[in-house]
Amino acid sequence: MIRTLALCLVLLVPAPAAAAPPADFARRVEALRKSSGTPGAVVAIVENGRTTFARGFGVTDLSAPKPVDADTLFFTGSTGKAFTAAALAILVDQGKIKWDDKVIDHMPDFRLWDPWVTREFTIRDLLVHRSGLGLGAGDLLFVPRSDLARKEIVRRLRFIPPATSFRSAYAYDNVLYVVAGQLIEEVSGSSWEQFMIQNVLRPAGMMRTTVDIPGRAAAGNIARPHARLNGPIRGSGDQEPLGPEAVIPAVAAPAGGMSVSANDMSKWLALQLAHGDLPGEARLFSDVQAKEMWTPQVLMPISPWPEPIRQTQANFSTYALGWNVRDYHGAKIVLHGGGVFGSITQVVLIPEKNVGFSIMMNSEESGMLAGLTYELLDHYLGRPRGKWPEAFTAFLDARQKEAIAFLQTPAAQPAKVGPSLPLSAYAGAYQDPWFGTIRIREQDGKLAIDFPHWPGLAATLEHHQYDTFKTRFNDPVVEPAYVTFALDAEGKVARITMQPVSPIADFSYDYRDLNFTPAP
């Protein structure tokens, strides 16, 4: 769920693939793992329907080290969106839905801000990020945690205002994949979790893959997420194992809550390259649906990167049904990245070479992930190997240093002014139509803030400047925010807005979407 650089990343007749992974590939991965400080990683490679590489590197947990192997489960984030799309494709094959059915015909309680958009919104629209909602809109309903049900997420959609007109622009979202998960339940009569296990994972031979935290814990041999949290901003400081609360909430699982091993991922890669065909006579989904899921639907904007990583940029980039489809030096690439707290993943298919690969890591070192992705692409496309991990790491390090430097500039330092009111005057209940009601109270000479659907999470408010305070959360995983009180003509709080402290905070922490007013 948490976007990484790796995320910024017509079926063709398969041609013979390269015979094997690079000869020094295992040594290269291990060297990069050590140099980046990544605790553990796994890589799976499938060529012409055969697994040619499935290996673990490093350890599952820095605090209790055990070797990673090809059966170790890793959180895979938004790469799970393709699995949710596949589940819908199965329902299409069964004749229970069509891609262009109106969502409201299957979910009568489904509503968006605009009644016309509600009536026109299709199942296809749930998957392709063109709804008109802003980037990451609604993520705060389940990031960083949540006790809401999926039906409640669906109900609250109607209160989120759009950022653009319907189908006019691409803006990545997670919340509509949550809706897709609820749609699967209402159409099939089985929860998304049950349907995924019974109709997708087990038939595909993915016997260890899990769809929820209890299943992951019962499976054992799991990679614990890690992150750098004790520096000036997230991503800087020392690598630390994250606590059990730093997991994607169950409600958001259809958007990216699966845990997968290298051995299981190799089966998914082979299935995709075979267009849904399973060993023997069986099929998971039809060739027609395989083509549908890889067919571009929406153009994605391409932001220019500096040299030397500019050489990896696409000429075109699109979003299909749970997949990105783009070019790389003349080849069509089908891929998707994924990131949740302390874990990142990349899944890549090269249809014309009949090759697929996946890289999963239990940390957030995006330079290694993106770099290895392009090294493997170069290898299988017969190109000279660039030093992409080093190049991407340098780019990301420079970006992070710029952000830290900005926070230390005089312009970013607080004015020694305010607050305007005694702390007790800021206390009270404040509501946002889609997020819910927060409560601010005075406690031990400070303000504290409680959030409605983030169980166990609270923050104190430290005065920053004027009538703006800065959150200090009791969980370091959560991005800190500025909380600004706007006063009316009588000196009473009229509304509260928020924004991330870090200039490079992940889009899921778009506190700017919130607009709290005093609760009646």
C-alpha positions in Angstrom: 0.0 0.0 0.0 2.7 2.4 0.7 4.1 3.6 -2.7 7.8 3.2 -3.5 9.8 4.4 -6.4 9.5 0.9 -7.8 5.8 1.5 -8.2 6.6 4.2 -10.7 7.6 1.6 -12.9 -1.8 -7.3 -26.9 -0.2 -10.4 -25.8 2.8 -11.2 -28.0 3.8 -14.6 -29.3 6.3 -16.0 -26.8 9.9 -16.3 -28.1 12.6 -18.4 -26.6 13.9 -16.9 -23.4 17.4 -16.6 -22.2 18.7 -19.9 -20.8 19.2 -18.9 -17.2 19.5 -16.0 -14.8 22.8 -14.1 -14.8 25.7 -16.4 -13.8 26.7 -14.1 -10.8 23.1 -13.2 -9.9 23.0 -14.8 -6.4 26.3 -13.1 -5.5 25.0 -9.8 -6.8 21.8 -10.0 -4.8 23.6 -10.9 -1.6 26.2 -8.1 -2.1 23.4 -5.5 -2.6 21.5 -6.9 0.4 24.4 -6.3 2.6 25.4 -2.9 1.2 21.8 -1.6 1.5 21.3 -2.9 5.0 18.3 -5.0 3.9 17.6 -7.8 6.4 16.2 -10.3 4.0 15.0 -10.8 0.4 13.8 -13.5 -2.0 13.9 -13.7 -5.8 11.8 -16.0 -8.0 12.4 -16.3 -11.8 10.3 -18.3 -14.2 11.4 -19.0 -17.8 9.2 -20.9 -20.4 7.0 -22.2 -17.6 9.9 -23.5 -15.5 11.2 -22.0 -12.3 14.9 -21.3 -12.9 15.6 -19.4 -9.7 13.9 -19.3 -6.3 16.2 -18.4 -3.4 16.2 -16.6 -0.1 18.9 -14.2 1.2 19.6 -12.8 4.6 17.4 -13.2 7.7 13.7 -13.0 8.5 14.2 -10.8 11.6 17.1 -8.8 12.8 16.0 -9.3 16.4 15.8 -13.1 16.1 17.7 -14.0 13.0 16.6 -17.1 11.0 17.7 -17.7 7.4 15.3 -16.7 4.6 14.5 -19.5 2.2 12.2 -19.9 -0.8 9.3 -20.8 1.4 9.5 -17.7 3.7 6.4 -15.5 3.5 6.8 -11.8 2.6 4.2 -9.1 2.6 3.7 -8.2 -1.1 1.6 -5.0 -0.9 -0.2 -3.8 -4.0 1.0 -6.6 -6.2 -2.0 -8.3 -4.7 -4.2 -6.0 -6.8 -3.6 -8.4 -9.8 -5.0 -11.3 -7.6 -8.2 -9.3 -6.9 -8.5 -8.7 -10.6 -8.0 -12.4 -11.3 -10.8 -13.2 -8.8 -13.1 -10.9 -10.7 -12.0 -12.5 -14.0 -13.1 -15.9 -12.6 -16.5 -14.4 -11.8 -16.7 -13.0 -15.4 -15.9 -16.5 -16.8 -18.7 -17.9 -14.5 -21.1 -15.4 -16.0 -21.9 -13.8 -12.7 -20.6 -10.4 -13.7 -19.3 -8.5 -16.7 -16.4 -6.0 -16.6 -18.7 -3.2 -17.7 -21.6 -3.9 -15.4 -22.5 -1.0 -13.2 -21.2 -1.5 -9.7 -24.5 -0.3 -8.2 -26.4 -3.1 -9.9 -24.4 -5.6 -7.8 -24.0 -3.4 -4.7 -27.1 -1.3 -4.2 -25.4 0.6 -1.3 -22.5 1.8 -3.5 -22.4 5.6 -3.7 -19.9 8.2 -4.8 -20.0 12.0 -4.3 -21.7 12.6 -7.7 -25.0 10.7 -8.3 -24.3 10.6 -12.1 -20.9 9.0 -11.5 -22.5 6.5 -9.1 -24.9 5.4 -11.9 -22.2 5.2 -14.5 -19.4 3.6 -12.4 -18.4 0.1 -13.7 -16.6 -2.9 -12.2 -13.7 -2.0 -14.6 -13.6 1.5 -13.1 -12.9 0.0 -9.7 -9.6 -1.3 -10.9 -8.0 1.4 -13.2 -7.6 4.5 -11.1 -9.7 6.9 -13.1 -12.5 7.5 -10.7 -11.9 11.2 -10.2 -10.8 10.7 -6.6 -7.4 12.2 -5.7 -4.2 10.3 -5.3 -4.6 7.9 -2.3 -8.0 9.4 -1.4 -9.6 7.4 1.4 -6.4 5.6 2.4 -6.6 7.1 5.9 -9.6 4.9 6.5 -7.1 2.0 6.8 -3.7 3.6 7.0 -1.9 3.2 9.4 -4.5 0.8 10.9 -8.3 0.3 11.0 -11.2 -1.4 12.8 -13.7 -0.5 10.1 -15.5 -3.2 8.0 -15.4 -3.2 4.2 -19.1 -2.3 4.0 -18.4 0.7 6.1 -15.6 1.7 3.8 -18.0 1.5 0.9 -20.6 3.6 2.8 -18.1 6.4 3.5 -17.0 6.7 -0.2 -20.0 9.0 -0.8 -18.5 11.7 1.4 -15.1 11.9 -0.3 -15.1 14.8 -2.8 -13.5 14.2 -6.2 -10.3 15.9 -7.3 -11.0 15.7 -11.0 -13.9 14.8 -13.3 -14.8 11.2 -13.8 -12.5 9.2 -16.1 -10.5 12.3 -17.0 -7.2 11.6 -15.1 -5.1 8.8 -13.6 -4.8 8.9 -9.8 -3.6 5.8 -8.0 -6.0 4.6 -5.2 -6.4 1.7 -2.9 -9.9 2.3 -1.6 -11.7 1.1 -4.7 -9.9 -2.2 -4.5 -11.4 -2.5 -1.1 -14.7 -1.9 -2.8 -13.8 -4.6 -5.3 -13.2 -7.0 -2.4 -16.6 -6.3 -1.0 -18.1 -6.7 -4.5 -16.6 -10.2 -4.7 -18.3 -11.1 -1.4 -21.7 -9.8 -2.5 -21.6 -11.5 -5.9 -20.1 -14.8 -4.8 -21.5 -15.2 -1.3 -17.9 -15.8 0.0 -15.7 -13.3 1.7 -12.8 -12.0 -0.4 -10.5 -14.1 1.8 -12.4 -17.3 1.3 -12.9 -16.7 -2.5 -9.2 -15.9 -2.9 -8.1 -19.1 -1.1 -10.6 -21.5 -2.7 -10.8 -20.1 -6.2 -7.4 -18.5 -6.9 -4.5 -19.5 -4.6 -5.1 -23.2 -3.9 -6.1 -24.1 -7.5 -2.9 -22.2 -8.7 -0.8 -24.4 -6.3 0.0 -21.5 -4.0 -0.3 -23.5 -0.9 1.5 -21.3 1.6 0.2 -17.9 0.4 -1.9 -16.2 3.1 -4.6 -13.5 2.9 -4.8 -12.4 6.5 -2.6 -12.0 9.6 -4.0 -15.1 11.5 -3.2 -17.2 8.4 0.2 -15.7 8.1 1.0 -16.4 11.8 -0.2 -20.0 11.5 1.9 -20.6 8.4 5.2 -19.8 10.2 8.5 -19.0 8.5 7.6 -15.4 7.9 9.7 -12.3 7.1 9.2 -9.6 9.7 9.0 -6.1 8.2 11.8 -3.6 9.0 12.2 0.2 8.4 14.4 3.1 9.2 12.5 5.3 11.7 14.9 7.0 14.1 16.3 9.6 11.7 15.0 13.1 10.9 12.4 11.6 8.5 11.1 8.2 7.7 13.7 6.2 5.7 16.7 7.6 7.5 18.4 6.2 10.6 18.9 2.6 11.6 17.1 -0.5 10.3 14.6 -1.7 13.0 12.1 -4.5 13.1 8.5 -3.3 13.2 6.0 -4.3 15.8 3.0 -6.6 15.1 0.7 -3.6 14.7 2.6 -2.5 11.6 0.7 -4.6 9.2 -2.0 -3.9 6.6 -5.4 -4.0 8.2 -7.7 -6.8 7.2 -10.2 -4.4 5.6 -7.6 -3.3 3.0 -6.4 -6.8 2.1 -8.0 -6.8 -1.5 -5.7 -3.8 -2.2 -2.6 -5.6 -1.1 -2.6 -7.7 2.1 -1.2 -11.0 0.9 1.9 -12.8 2.1 3.7 -14.9 -0.6 6.8 -17.0 -0.8 9.3 -17.3 -3.7 8.1 -20.8 -4.5 4.5 -19.7 -4.5 5.2 -16.6 -6.5 6.9 -18.7 -9.2 3.5 -20.5 -9.6 1.8 -17.1 -10.0 4.4 -16.0 -12.6 4.0 -19.2 -14.6 0.2 -18.9 -14.5 0.3 -15.4 -15.8 2.6 -16.2 -18.6 0.4 -19.2 -19.5 -2.6 -16.8 -19.7 -4.5 -18.7 -16.9 -3.7 -22.2 -18.0 -2.9 -24.7 -15.2 -0.9 -27.9 -15.5 -3.1 -30.7 -16.9 -6.5 -29.9 -18.3 -7.5 -27.1 -15.9 -7.7 -23.4 -16.3 -7.9 -20.7 -13.6 -9.3 -18.1 -16.0 -9.8 -18.0 -19.7 -7.4 -16.7 -22.3 -10.0 -14.0 -23.1 -9.8 -12.8 -19.5 -6.0 -13.0 -19.5 -5.9 -10.7 -22.4 -8.5 -8.4 -20.8 -6.4 -8.0 -17.6 -3.3 -7.0 -19.6 -5.1 -4.6 -21.9 -4.1 -1.0 -21.2 -7.0 1.1 -20.0 -5.6 4.4 -18.7 -2.5 6.5 -19.6 -0.2 7.1 -16.6 1.8 10.3 -16.4 5.6 9.9 -16.8 7.6 12.2 -14.5 11.1 12.9 -15.8 14.0 11.4 -13.9 17.6 12.6 -13.9 20.5 10.8 -15.5 21.5 8.1 -15.4 18.2 6.5 -14.3 16.4 8.5 -17.1 17.6 5.7 -19.4 15.1 3.3 -17.6 12.2 5.6 -18.3 9.3 4.4 -20.5 8.0 6.0 -23.6 4.5 5.0 -22.6 3.1 3.8 -19.3 -0.5 2.5 -18.8 -2.7 0.9 -16.2 -4.6 -2.2 -17.1 -6.7 -4.4 -14.6 -4.4 -4.7 -11.6 -1.2 -4.4 -13.8 1.0 -1.7 -15.2 1.8 -2.1 -18.9 4.7 -0.1 -20.3 7.6 -0.4 -22.6 11.3 -0.8 -21.9 13.7 -0.4 -24.8 11.1 -1.7 -27.3 9.8 -4.5 -25.2 6.3 -4.7 -23.6 6.6 -5.1 -19.8 3.7 -6.1 -17.6 4.5 -5.3 -13.9 3.3 -4.1 -10.6 5.1 -2.9 -7.4 3.9 -3.1 -3.9 4.8 -1.6 -0.6 3.4 -1.8 2.9 5.1 -0.8 6.2 8.6 -2.4 6.1 8.1 -4.6 3.0 8.4 -3.9 -0.7 7.9 -6.1 -3.8 8.1 -6.0 -7.5 6.5 -8.5 -9.9 7.5 -8.3 -13.6 6.5 -10.2 -16.8 8.2 -10.0 -20.2 5.6 -11.7 -22.4 7.6 -11.8 -25.6 10.4 -13.6 -23.8 8.1 -15.9 -21.7 9.9 -14.7 -18.6 8.6 -13.5 -15.3 10.4 -12.6 -12.0 9.6 -11.2 -8.6 11.8 -9.6 -5.9 10.5 -9.3 -2.3 12.2 -7.6 0.6 11.5 -7.2 4.3 12.6 -3.6 4.4 12.1 -0.4 2.4 15.3 -0.1 0.4 13.7 0.9 -2.9 17.0 1.5 -4.6 17.9 -2.2 -4.5 14.5 -3.2 -5.6 14.3 -0.9 -8.6 17.9 -1.5 -9.5 17.6 -5.3 -9.5 14.4 -5.0 -11.6 16.2 -3.2 -14.4 19.3 -5.4 -14.2 17.1 -8.5 -14.8 15.2 -6.7 -17.6 18.5 -5.8 -19.3 19.7 -9.4 -18.9 16.6 -11.0 -20.5 16.4 -8.4 -23.2 20.0 -8.9 -24.2 21.2 -5.4 -23.1 24.4 -4.5 -21.3 24.0 -4.5 -17.5 23.9 -1.0 -16.0 24.6 -0.3 -12.4 21.0 0.4 -11.7 20.9 -0.4 -8.0 23.7 2.0 -7.3 22.1 4.7 -9.6 18.7 4.4 -8.0 20.1 4.3 -4.5 22.1 7.5 -5.2 19.0 9.2 -6.6 16.8 8.3 -3.6 19.6 9.2 -1.1 19.9 12.7 -2.7 16.1 13.1 -2.6 16.1 12.2 1.1 18.9 14.5 1.9 17.1 17.4 0.1 14.0 16.7 2.3 16.1 16.7 5.5 17.9 19.9 4.4 14.5 21.6 3.7 13.3 20.8 7.2 16.4 22.4 8.6 16.3 25.6 6.6 15.3 28.9 8.3 12.1 29.0 6.3 11.0 25.7 7.8 11.8 26.8 11.4 8.8 27.8 13.5 8.1 31.4 14.4 8.0 31.9 18.2 4.4 33.1 18.1 1.3 31.6 19.6 -0.8 29.8 20.4 -3.7 32.3 20.4 -5.8 30.5 22.9 -5.4 28.6 26.2 -5.0 24.9 25.5 -8.4 24.1 26.9 -10.0 26.2 24.2 -8.7 23.9 21.5 -10.2 20.8 23.2 -13.4 19.2 21.8 -14.8 16.8 19.2 -14.3 17.6 15.5 -15.7 15.7 12.6 -14.8 15.1 9.0 -17.6 13.6 6.8 -15.7 10.6 5.6 -12.9 10.2 8.2 -15.1 10.5 11.3 -14.8 12.3 14.6 -11.5 13.0 16.4 -11.3 14.1 20.0 -8.8 16.6 21.3 -8.3 16.9 25.0 -6.0 18.7 27.4 -3.7 16.3 29.2 -0.8 17.0 31.6 -0.3 20.5 30.2 -0.4 19.4 26.6 -3.0 18.6 23.9 -3.7 15.0 23.0 -5.6 13.7 20.0 -7.6 10.5 19.6 -8.5 9.0 16.3 -11.8 7.1 15.7 -10.8 4.0 13.8 -7.1 3.7 14.5 -7.2 1.4 17.5 -4.4 1.9 20.0 -3.1 4.9 18.2 -2.9 8.4 19.8 -0.8 11.4 19.6 0.2 14.4 21.7 0.2 17.8 20.0 3.4 19.9 20.5 3.1 23.6 19.7 4.8 24.5 16.4 3.9 28.1 15.6 0.8 30.3 15.6 -2.2 27.9 16.0 -0.4 25.0 14.4 0.7 22.0 16.4 2.9 18.9 15.5 1.8 15.4 16.2 3.9 13.0 18.2 2.4 9.6 17.7 2.8 6.7 20.1 3.8 4.5 17.1 6.9 5.7 15.1 5.7 4.1 12.0 3.1 6.8 11.5 4.1 9.9 9.6 3.9 13.0 11.8 1.6 15.8 10.8 1.0 19.5 11.3 -2.4 20.2 12.9 -3.7 23.7 12.2 -6.6 25.3 14.1 -8.5 28.0 12.2 -10.3 30.5 14.4 -13.5 32.4 13.7 -14.3 36.0 14.3 -15.1 35.2 17.9 -11.8 33.5 18.6 -13.3 30.0 18.6 -12.1 27.0 16.6 -13.9 26.9 13.3 -12.0 24.1 11.6 -8.9 21.9 11.7 -6.7 21.0 8.8 -3.6 18.7 8.6 -0.6 18.2 6.4 2.4 15.9 6.5 5.6 17.2 8.1 7.9 15.4 5.7 7.9 16.8 2.1 8.4 13.3 0.8 5.8 11.5 2.9 4.0 8.7 1.2 0.7 9.6 -0.6 -1.3 7.4 1.7 -0.7 10.0 4.4 -2.5 12.7 2.5 -3.7 14.5 5.6 -4.6 17.4 3.3 -7.8 15.6 2.4 -9.2 16.1 5.9 -11.3 19.1 6.9 -12.6 18.9 10.5 -15.3 21.1 11.9 -16.7 21.2 15.5 -19.0 18.3 16.1 -22.6 19.2 17.1 
